[in-house]
């Protein structure tokens, strides 16, 4: 049995982003109180070289739905790990 690794192409990422946007369009903004996202690039779930593009697409989709001031993004989340900051 061989392990198979799937590496998405740009069109796959765009298709998934479109599906996210469609799902969000079905939800009334007033019904949403909090959305929390986490990164999974450290465990290999998301290919590291695609992580920034995927994150950019997700943020753009959320900002389009919930308006920019309501989306809080920390670009430095977890960058302190392994860098001597405690």
N, C-alpha and C positions, 0 to 999 in steps of 0.2 A: 504494500500500500504506500503510495507516494503522497507526501504533503503537497498541497497545491496552494500557491500564493496568488491571490488576485490583486493586481495593481490596476486601479481604475484609470481611465483616460479622461481627458477634459470633458468630452461629451457625456461621460457617465456622471461626472460631478455636476455638470449643468443640469442633467436630467433629475438627479436627486435633489438639487436645489429647487428646481421647478416643482417637484412633488412637495417639498417643505412649504413653499409659498402657497400652493393649492390648499394644503392642510390648514395653514394659518388663516387663509381667507375664509375658511368655514367657521372660524371661531370669532365671535363678537369681541372687540377690544375690551368692552366693559366687563366681560366675564373673566378676563385675565388679571390676576393680582400679582403674580411673580413668575418669571421664567428663569431657571438656572441652567447654565450649560457648563460642561467640564471638558477639558482637553484630554485626549487619549493618545497623544503622540509618543509618550514615553514608554508605553507598553507594546508598541508595534501595531496596535489596531489600525491606526491611521499612518500611512507611509509618511515619514518625516518630511520628505521633499514636497509633499502635497498639502501638508498641514496648514500652511499660511493661506494658500488659495481657498481651501475648504472653509477655514475660519472667516476669511474675508467675505465669501459668499453667504455664509450663515449670518454674519453681522449685518450685511446689506439687506438681507431678507427681513431680519428682525427690525431693523431701523425703518424699513419701508412700511412695516405693519404697525409698529408701536411709536414711531416718530423718534428722531435722534436723541432728544434730551432724556428720554426715558430708558435708553439702553446704556448701561454702565459697563464699560469694557476695561479690563486691566491687562495691557499688553505685556506687563512684566510678571504676571502671575507665575510663581514657582521658578523664576529665573535665579533666585537666590540659592537654590539647592546646588550643592557642590561648589559654590563660589566663596565659601568662607564667611558668609553672612549668617548670623544666628538669630 
